[in-house]
Amino acid sequence: MHVTFAGAAGTVTGSRYLVRTRGANILVDCGLFQGIKSLRERNWSSPPFDPAALDAVVLTHAHIDHSGYLPRLVKNGFSGRIWCTRGTADLLRILLPDSGYLQEEEARFANKHGYARHHPALPLYTREEAESCLQHLEPREFYTPFSPAEGVNVRFSRAGHIVGSSYVALEADGSSICFSGDVGREVDPIMKAPDPLPACDYLVLESTYGDRRHPPEDVDAKLAALVRETVGKGGTLVVPAFAVGRAQHILHLLAELKRTEAIPNITVYLDSPMAIQATSVFARHVEDHKLTPEECVRLCALPRNTATSDESRAIDLDPTPKIVISASGMATGGRVLHHLRRFLPEAQHTVLLVGYQTAGTRGRTLLDGCDELKLLGQYVPVKAKIAYIEGLSAHADYVELLALLRRSKISPKRVFVTHGEPAPTDAMRRRLNDAFSWDTVVPEHGQTIKLG
């Protein structure tokens, strides 16, 4: 068995792992690269494998940095099946067409306003191409083994990150390898805790927060204080949020804060067609989360859903205090860009960042303290307050990962640390060596390693 690290090596995006066995080629995850330009350009380059030669794709979960290259893969010749959990399949039917639509909209806007470097600007793939790739989906249950290709056996177990998120345990050629995907948190208020990792010969482990701990902050109190402060100034709270996972987390917290009258009874807008649909999927998949039926009802009933572009534009014309939750979570695209352009230049407003912000994204630029931000081809001043609640992250930090590994009682021959920027990845490598004395490797992008 050989593994090629075709993504998520030295970066948190673009997860793609090619597993070659004696009789099959399996791609585990098929994500888009995000962040700095040199990473984004990889989406347009040919991957280090022939899509037509792949026997199957197996996904850990639906987030775009793990699934968003699928339409391009199919467009370039992949004709096999895409294996995933049922929750992941339901989310992909929302996320991928929306991703294609956003690709088209960004290209259309760039051409209209003349700021594209290439003329004409083209989408990486279209909504139609994204919808076409959905016919390749092959959903499977947690814990039930299946064979995506001859001589290969796979099993999903719960990773606790978002609905449908899973570890991928793969066996072939007398050896086994487990891909952690994105690992959730034991203390997540809405998602069930991750399962112990399955026994394996080799482990591919994420390291998004490999060099830091989530602070022991009272998330509810901090969020409530931000809402009250912003409303007191007559401002709007804008929350760039991942449409799957963080949007539902924020809605749940706000619904409970409103119920207990910890925040004023102001309008909460959910301005993302993808997040609106994902919230319904979340409420249906009770096997993945721990909210009661009553809490799900309050979560779904809280926001004013703005499905159309006209409704979205009307938000920016409303002068009253409000909360706007909109995608994307790192402000790399989507409707949130228009809200940031409207509210960033005025000091009474607040932009709340939640979740990880990849280097090179607008979210990271705001977090680093910029005084102006390029949005839709123009620079706008940053006068609004920029806040960050790290405790809202859906990724386990290094202490939580080490605790999970101890609870799992595994002893892999080798661990590959991926899905992190260079400093967190190397820090995680050192901590694994210190805690377990495991043979731990940080693979380079494009590197192929023989197992066994």
C-alpha positions as CSV (number, residue, x, y, z in Angstrom):
1,M,0.0,0.0,0.0
2,H,1.2,3.5,-0.9
3,V,-0.2,6.9,0.2
4,T,0.3,10.1,-1.8
5,F,-0.4,13.3,0.2
6,A,-2.0,15.4,-2.6
7,G,-3.4,18.0,-0.2
8,A,-3.7,19.2,3.4
9,A,0.1,18.9,3.7
10,G,1.5,22.1,5.1
11,T,-2.0,23.6,5.0
12,V,-5.4,23.1,6.5
13,T,-7.2,22.9,3.1
14,G,-7.3,20.8,0.0
15,S,-7.6,17.4,1.8
16,R,-6.8,14.7,-0.8
17,Y,-5.1,11.4,0.0
18,L,-4.4,8.8,-2.8
19,V,-4.2,5.3,-1.5
20,R,-2.8,2.8,-4.0
21,T,-3.2,-0.9,-3.2
22,R,-2.2,-3.9,-5.3
23,G,-5.5,-3.8,-7.1
24,A,-7.1,-0.3,-6.6
25,N,-6.7,3.4,-6.5
26,I,-8.8,5.1,-3.7
27,L,-8.9,8.8,-3.1
28,V,-9.8,9.7,0.5
29,D,-11.3,13.2,0.5
30,C,-11.4,15.5,-2.5
31,G,-11.2,19.1,-1.2
32,L,-10.6,22.6,-2.5
33,F,-7.5,24.5,-1.6
34,Q,-8.3,27.8,0.1
35,G,-6.3,30.8,1.4
36,I,-3.3,32.3,-0.2
37,K,-3.1,32.6,-4.0
38,S,-0.5,29.9,-4.4
39,L,-2.8,27.4,-2.7
40,R,-5.9,28.5,-4.6
41,E,-4.1,28.1,-7.9
42,R,-3.6,24.4,-7.1
43,N,-7.3,23.9,-7.8
44,W,-6.7,24.8,-11.4
45,S,-3.6,22.5,-11.7
46,S,-3.8,18.9,-12.6
47,P,-3.6,16.7,-9.5
48,P,-0.8,14.2,-9.1
49,F,-3.1,11.4,-10.3
50,D,-5.4,10.6,-13.2
51,P,-9.0,11.1,-12.1
52,A,-10.1,8.5,-14.7
53,A,-7.8,5.9,-13.1
54,L,-9.5,6.2,-9.7
55,D,-11.7,3.3,-8.6
56,A,-13.5,5.2,-5.9
57,V,-13.6,8.3,-3.6
58,V,-14.2,8.0,0.1
59,L,-15.1,11.1,2.1
60,T,-14.6,11.9,5.8
61,H,-17.2,14.7,5.7
62,A,-18.9,17.4,3.6
63,H,-17.0,20.6,4.2
64,I,-15.7,22.1,1.0
65,D,-12.0,21.8,1.9
66,H,-12.7,18.0,2.0
67,S,-15.3,17.7,-0.8
68,G,-15.3,20.8,-3.0
69,Y,-13.1,19.4,-5.8
70,L,-15.5,16.6,-6.6
71,P,-17.2,18.3,-9.5
72,R,-13.9,19.1,-11.1
73,L,-12.8,15.5,-10.5
74,V,-15.8,14.2,-12.3
75,K,-15.5,16.8,-15.1
76,N,-11.9,15.5,-15.7
77,G,-12.8,11.9,-16.0
78,F,-13.7,10.2,-12.7
79,S,-16.6,7.8,-13.2
80,G,-16.6,5.7,-10.0
81,R,-18.6,6.0,-6.9
82,I,-18.2,8.5,-4.0
83,W,-18.7,6.8,-0.7
84,C,-19.7,8.7,2.4
85,T,-22.1,8.6,5.3
86,R,-25.8,9.5,4.8
87,G,-25.4,12.8,6.7
88,T,-22.5,13.7,4.4
89,A,-24.5,12.8,1.3
90,D,-27.4,15.0,2.4
91,L,-25.1,17.9,3.0
92,L,-23.3,17.5,-0.3
93,R,-26.6,17.8,-2.2
94,I,-26.7,21.3,-0.7
95,L,-23.0,22.3,-0.5
96,L,-21.7,21.3,-4.0
97,P,-24.4,23.0,-6.1
98,D,-24.1,26.1,-3.9
99,S,-20.3,26.0,-4.4
100,G,-20.8,25.8,-8.2
101,Y,-23.2,28.7,-8.1
102,L,-20.8,30.8,-6.1
103,Q,-18.0,30.0,-8.5
104,E,-20.2,31.3,-11.3
105,E,-21.3,34.4,-9.4
106,E,-17.7,35.4,-8.6
107,A,-16.7,35.0,-12.2
108,R,-19.7,36.9,-13.4
109,F,-19.0,39.7,-10.9
110,A,-15.3,39.9,-11.8
111,N,-16.1,40.2,-15.5
112,K,-18.8,42.8,-14.9
113,H,-16.5,45.0,-12.8
114,G,-13.4,44.3,-14.7
115,Y,-11.1,43.3,-11.9
116,A,-10.4,39.7,-13.1
117,R,-6.8,39.0,-14.0
118,H,-8.0,36.5,-16.7
119,H,-10.4,37.6,-19.4
120,P,-12.9,36.3,-19.3
121,A,-12.9,35.0,-15.7
122,L,-14.2,31.4,-15.6
123,P,-15.7,29.4,-12.8
124,L,-13.7,26.4,-11.6
125,Y,-16.9,24.5,-12.2
126,T,-20.6,25.3,-12.6
127,R,-23.7,24.6,-10.6
128,E,-24.8,22.2,-13.3
129,E,-21.5,20.3,-13.1
130,A,-21.8,20.1,-9.3
131,E,-25.3,18.7,-9.6
132,S,-24.1,16.2,-12.1
133,C,-21.5,14.8,-9.8
134,L,-24.1,14.0,-7.1
135,Q,-25.2,11.0,-9.1
136,H,-22.0,9.3,-8.1
137,L,-22.8,9.4,-4.3
138,E,-23.0,6.1,-2.5
139,P,-24.2,6.6,1.1
140,R,-23.4,4.1,3.8
141,E,-24.1,3.8,7.5
142,F,-21.7,4.3,10.4
143,Y,-20.0,1.1,11.6
144,T,-21.1,-1.0,8.7
145,P,-18.1,-2.3,6.6
146,F,-18.2,-1.9,2.8
147,S,-15.9,-2.5,-0.1
148,P,-15.5,0.5,-2.5
149,A,-13.0,-1.5,-4.7
150,E,-11.8,-5.1,-5.0
151,G,-9.6,-6.0,-2.1
152,V,-10.4,-2.9,-0.1
153,N,-12.6,-2.7,3.0
154,V,-13.7,0.5,4.6
155,R,-15.6,1.4,7.8
156,F,-17.0,4.8,9.0
157,S,-17.1,5.8,12.7
158,R,-18.2,9.1,14.2
159,A,-15.7,12.0,14.3
160,G,-18.1,14.5,16.0
161,H,-17.1,17.5,13.8
162,I,-20.3,18.1,11.8
163,V,-23.3,16.1,10.7
164,G,-22.1,12.9,9.0
165,S,-18.4,13.5,9.8
166,S,-16.4,10.3,10.2
167,Y,-13.1,8.6,10.5
168,V,-12.2,6.5,7.5
169,A,-10.7,3.1,8.4
170,L,-9.3,1.4,5.3
171,E,-7.9,-2.1,5.1
172,A,-6.1,-3.6,2.1
173,D,-3.0,-5.7,1.3
174,G,-3.0,-7.0,4.9
175,S,-2.5,-3.6,6.4
176,S,-4.8,-0.9,7.8
177,I,-4.8,2.9,7.8
178,C,-7.2,5.4,9.5
179,F,-7.9,8.9,8.3
180,S,-9.2,11.1,11.1
181,G,-10.7,13.8,8.9
182,D,-11.6,16.7,11.1
183,V,-12.0,15.7,14.8
184,G,-14.7,17.3,16.9
185,R,-14.6,18.2,20.5
186,E,-15.7,16.3,23.6
187,V,-17.3,19.5,25.0
188,D,-19.1,20.6,21.8
189,P,-22.6,21.9,22.9
190,I,-24.4,20.5,19.9
191,M,-22.5,17.6,18.4
192,K,-22.0,14.2,19.9
193,A,-18.4,13.4,21.1
194,P,-16.1,11.7,18.7
195,D,-15.7,7.9,18.9
196,P,-12.4,6.4,20.0
197,L,-10.2,6.0,16.9
198,P,-10.2,2.4,15.6
199,A,-7.1,0.2,15.8
200,C,-4.9,0.7,12.8
201,D,-1.4,0.1,11.5
202,Y,-1.1,3.7,10.2
203,L,-2.9,6.9,11.3
204,V,-3.4,10.2,9.3
205,L,-4.2,12.8,12.0
206,E,-5.4,16.4,11.6
207,S,-3.5,19.1,13.5
208,T,-5.5,22.3,12.9
209,Y,-4.9,23.3,16.5
210,G,-1.8,21.3,17.1
211,D,0.1,24.2,18.8
212,R,-2.6,25.7,21.0
213,R,-5.4,25.1,23.5
214,H,-8.9,26.5,23.2
215,P,-9.2,29.1,26.0
216,P,-11.5,28.2,29.0
217,E,-13.8,31.0,28.2
218,D,-17.5,31.2,28.9
219,V,-18.7,31.3,25.3
220,D,-22.4,32.1,26.2
221,A,-21.4,35.0,28.4
222,K,-18.9,36.4,25.8
223,L,-21.4,36.1,23.0
224,A,-24.1,37.8,25.1
225,A,-21.8,40.6,26.0
226,L,-20.9,41.3,22.4
227,V,-24.6,41.4,21.4
228,R,-25.5,43.8,24.2
229,E,-22.5,46.0,23.5
230,T,-23.2,46.2,19.7
231,V,-26.9,46.8,20.3
232,G,-26.1,49.5,22.8
233,K,-24.1,51.4,20.2
234,G,-27.0,51.0,17.7
235,G,-24.9,48.7,15.6
236,T,-25.2,45.4,13.7
237,L,-23.3,42.2,14.6
238,V,-22.1,40.4,11.5
239,V,-21.0,36.8,11.9
240,P,-19.2,35.1,9.0
241,A,-20.0,31.5,9.7
242,F,-19.5,28.2,8.0
243,A,-22.9,27.2,6.6
244,V,-22.5,23.7,8.0
245,G,-21.7,23.4,11.7
246,R,-20.8,26.9,13.0
247,A,-24.1,28.5,11.7
248,Q,-26.1,25.9,13.6
249,H,-23.9,26.3,16.7
250,I,-24.4,30.1,16.7
251,L,-28.1,29.8,16.2
252,H,-28.5,27.4,19.1
253,L,-26.5,29.7,21.4
254,L,-28.5,32.8,20.3
255,A,-31.8,30.9,20.7
256,E,-30.9,30.0,24.3
257,L,-29.7,33.5,25.1
258,K,-32.9,34.9,23.8
259,R,-35.0,32.4,25.7
260,T,-33.3,33.4,29.0
261,E,-33.5,37.1,28.1
262,A,-29.7,37.4,28.3
263,I,-29.8,39.4,25.0
264,P,-32.3,41.9,23.6
265,N,-35.1,40.5,21.3
266,I,-33.6,41.8,18.1
267,T,-33.9,40.2,14.6
268,V,-31.4,37.4,13.7
269,Y,-31.0,37.0,10.0
270,L,-29.7,33.7,8.5
271,D,-28.5,35.0,5.2
272,S,-27.2,32.0,3.4
273,P,-29.4,29.7,1.3
274,M,-26.9,26.9,2.0
275,A,-27.0,27.5,5.8
276,I,-30.8,27.6,5.7
277,Q,-31.0,24.2,4.0
278,A,-28.1,22.8,6.2
279,T,-30.0,23.7,9.3
280,S,-32.9,21.6,8.2
281,V,-30.5,18.7,7.5
282,F,-28.9,19.2,11.0
283,A,-32.3,19.0,12.7
284,R,-33.2,15.7,10.8
285,H,-29.9,13.9,11.7
286,V,-30.6,13.4,15.4
287,E,-28.1,10.5,15.4
288,D,-25.2,13.0,15.1
289,H,-26.2,15.7,17.6
290,K,-27.4,16.0,21.1
291,L,-30.0,18.7,21.0
292,T,-33.5,17.9,22.3
293,P,-36.5,18.2,19.9
294,E,-37.5,21.4,21.7
295,E,-34.0,22.9,21.2
296,C,-34.1,22.0,17.5
297,V,-37.5,23.8,17.2
298,R,-36.1,26.9,18.8
299,L,-32.9,26.8,16.7
300,C,-34.9,26.5,13.4
301,A,-37.5,29.1,14.5
302,L,-35.0,31.8,15.6
303,P,-33.7,33.3,12.4
304,R,-35.4,35.3,9.6
305,N,-34.3,33.3,6.6
306,T,-33.3,35.4,3.6
307,A,-33.3,33.0,0.7
308,T,-33.3,35.6,-2.2
309,S,-30.7,38.1,-3.3
310,D,-33.3,40.9,-2.9
311,E,-33.9,39.9,0.8
312,S,-30.2,39.8,1.4
313,R,-29.7,43.3,0.0
314,A,-32.5,44.7,2.1
315,I,-30.6,43.7,5.2
316,D,-27.9,46.3,4.5
317,L,-30.6,49.0,4.2
318,D,-32.1,48.3,7.6
319,P,-30.7,50.8,10.1
320,T,-31.9,49.0,13.2
321,P,-29.6,46.8,15.4
322,K,-29.6,43.2,14.3
323,I,-27.5,40.0,14.0
324,V,-26.5,38.8,10.5
325,I,-25.2,35.2,10.1
326,S,-23.9,34.7,6.6
327,A,-21.4,32.5,4.8
328,S,-18.6,32.0,4.1
329,G,-16.9,31.4,7.5
330,M,-13.5,32.7,6.4
331,A,-15.0,35.4,4.2
332,T,-13.6,33.9,1.1
333,G,-16.8,34.4,-0.8
334,G,-20.6,34.4,-0.5
335,R,-23.1,37.0,0.6
336,V,-21.1,38.0,3.7
337,L,-18.7,40.0,1.5
338,H,-21.5,42.5,0.8
339,H,-22.4,42.8,4.5
340,L,-18.7,43.3,5.4
341,R,-18.5,46.0,2.7
342,R,-21.5,47.7,4.2
343,F,-20.7,47.4,8.0
344,L,-16.9,47.3,8.3
345,P,-16.4,51.1,7.7
346,E,-18.5,52.2,10.7
347,A,-17.4,51.9,14.3
348,Q,-20.7,51.0,15.9
349,H,-20.8,47.6,14.2
350,T,-19.1,44.4,15.2
351,V,-17.7,41.5,13.1
352,L,-17.5,38.3,15.1
353,L,-15.2,35.6,13.7
354,V,-15.8,32.0,14.7
355,G,-13.9,28.9,13.8
356,Y,-10.4,28.6,12.2
357,Q,-9.3,31.3,9.8
358,T,-6.8,30.0,7.2
359,A,-3.8,32.2,6.3
360,G,-4.5,34.2,3.2
361,T,-8.3,34.5,3.8
362,R,-10.1,37.7,4.6
363,G,-11.1,36.3,7.9
364,R,-7.5,35.8,8.9
365,T,-6.6,39.3,7.6
366,L,-9.3,40.8,9.9
367,L,-8.1,38.7,12.8
368,D,-4.6,39.9,12.3
369,G,-5.7,43.5,12.7
370,C,-5.8,45.1,9.2
371,D,-7.0,48.7,8.8
372,E,-8.5,48.0,5.3
373,L,-9.8,45.0,3.5
374,K,-10.2,44.3,-0.2
375,L,-13.9,43.3,-0.9
376,L,-15.4,42.8,-4.4
377,G,-12.5,44.6,-6.1
378,Q,-12.3,47.6,-3.7
379,Y,-10.6,48.4,-0.5
380,V,-12.8,49.4,2.4
381,P,-11.7,50.8,5.8
382,V,-12.0,48.6,8.8
383,K,-13.6,50.7,11.6
384,A,-15.9,48.1,13.1
385,K,-14.9,46.1,16.1
386,I,-13.4,42.7,15.2
387,A,-14.1,40.0,17.8
388,Y,-13.1,36.4,18.0
389,I,-14.5,33.6,20.2
390,E,-12.1,30.7,19.8
391,G,-14.2,28.5,22.0
392,L,-16.7,28.2,19.2
393,S,-14.2,26.1,17.2
394,A,-15.4,22.7,16.0
395,H,-11.9,21.3,16.0
396,A,-10.3,19.5,18.9
397,D,-7.2,21.2,20.2
398,Y,-3.9,19.4,20.9
399,V,-4.9,18.5,24.5
400,E,-8.2,17.1,23.3
401,L,-6.5,15.1,20.5
402,L,-4.1,13.6,22.9
403,A,-6.9,12.7,25.3
404,L,-8.8,11.1,22.4
405,L,-5.7,9.1,21.4
406,R,-5.2,7.8,25.0
407,R,-8.9,6.9,25.1
408,S,-8.6,5.1,21.8
409,K,-5.8,2.8,23.1
410,I,-4.2,2.4,19.7
411,S,-0.6,1.8,18.8
412,P,0.0,2.6,15.2
413,K,3.3,1.8,13.5
414,R,3.5,5.3,12.1
415,V,1.5,8.5,12.3
416,F,1.2,11.1,9.5
417,V,0.4,14.6,10.8
418,T,-1.6,16.7,8.3
419,H,-4.3,19.3,7.9
420,G,-2.4,22.1,9.7
421,E,-0.2,25.0,9.0
422,P,3.6,24.3,9.4
423,A,3.9,25.5,13.0
424,P,0.8,23.6,14.4
425,T,1.7,20.5,12.4
426,D,5.3,20.3,13.7
427,A,4.1,21.1,17.3
428,M,1.7,18.2,17.0
429,R,4.4,15.9,15.8
430,R,6.6,16.7,18.8
431,R,3.8,16.2,21.2
432,L,2.9,12.8,19.8
433,N,6.6,11.8,20.0
434,D,6.8,13.0,23.6
435,A,3.5,11.4,24.7
436,F,3.6,8.1,22.9
437,S,7.1,7.7,21.4
438,W,5.4,7.0,18.1
439,D,7.1,7.2,14.7
440,T,5.6,10.5,13.6
441,V,6.0,12.1,10.2
442,V,5.0,15.4,8.7
443,P,4.6,14.6,4.9
444,E,5.3,17.2,2.2
445,H,2.8,18.1,-0.4
446,G,2.8,15.6,-3.2
447,Q,5.0,13.1,-1.3
448,T,4.3,9.4,-1.8
449,I,5.1,7.0,1.1
450,K,5.1,3.2,1.0
451,L,3.4,1.6,4.0
452,G,5.0,-1.5,5.5
